[in-house]
């Protein structure tokens, strides 16, 4: 990676790399949604600086952990509901719509990619989706609103009406099995793209953070746009440290002020 002074050099380089690419796949993290008002996890003041993650094992072992997991879910879903997609979400949907991107791989669960106009079938959600829930034993689907009412009424974590198994929101917790189909689709996109654009991820969590490396090894160019350094910066063509919104406004000025 050539060392660029900040400013037009990097923006010009980002524009050039994007304009030379026909199969751009974005890999996004929580940093793409902070400008929509949703806190990320590892920035100062981020979610993990305030609370500890509930692991899958804790969820299975403790009624108290299950109730706390649900409480957090409903609280965060209200934050997601108030948030609006920002220019980064619009830009990625725009690239897909104009045929220059086969899809987006995200670690996020906030639903902003689809609300920003990305076709759902073009989105790979590696860490699940905050609007769905299922029984861990028989995989039966449950609606979140009904779950919230049941917990308010019964005061305990819900179990499956069919098999008695624990119901959990469809979000991948630390220690939980990754969704096989999504991982396979993510690696397929990584292998077919000619440029992987990482937006707003600290690239600390495996196996998700291996996706950009698979793209690089398959011959794609790697571009990282993040406020801080990441472990893959030194293998990238361009690691641009800056604000995602301001940077992409410089690349997609036509999208400034557009709202979904
Ligand atoms: N512009 C540029 N970068 C930003 C911005 C912004 N507006 N806001 C935040 N960032 C950067 C932060 O500096 C940080 O490096 O985005 C990165 C977000 O990193 P994390 O908080 O670690 O989020 P993420 O990489 O998505 O975490 C991966 O970990 O907690 C689990 O399952 C959770 O999906 C999540 C996974």
Boltz pocket constraint, residues with backbone or C-beta under 6 A from the ligand:
constraints:
  - pocket:
      binder: B
      contacts: [[A, 28], [A, 29], [A, 30], [A, 31], [A, 32], [A, 34], [A, 35], [A, 40], [A, 41], [A, 42], [A, 43], [A, 46], [A, 107], [A, 108], [A, 127], [A, 172], [A, 200], [A, 201], [A, 202], [A, 203], [A, 204], [A, 205], [A, 225], [A, 226], [A, 227], [A, 228], [A, 229], [A, 242], [A, 243], [A, 244], [A, 245]]
      max_distance: 6.0
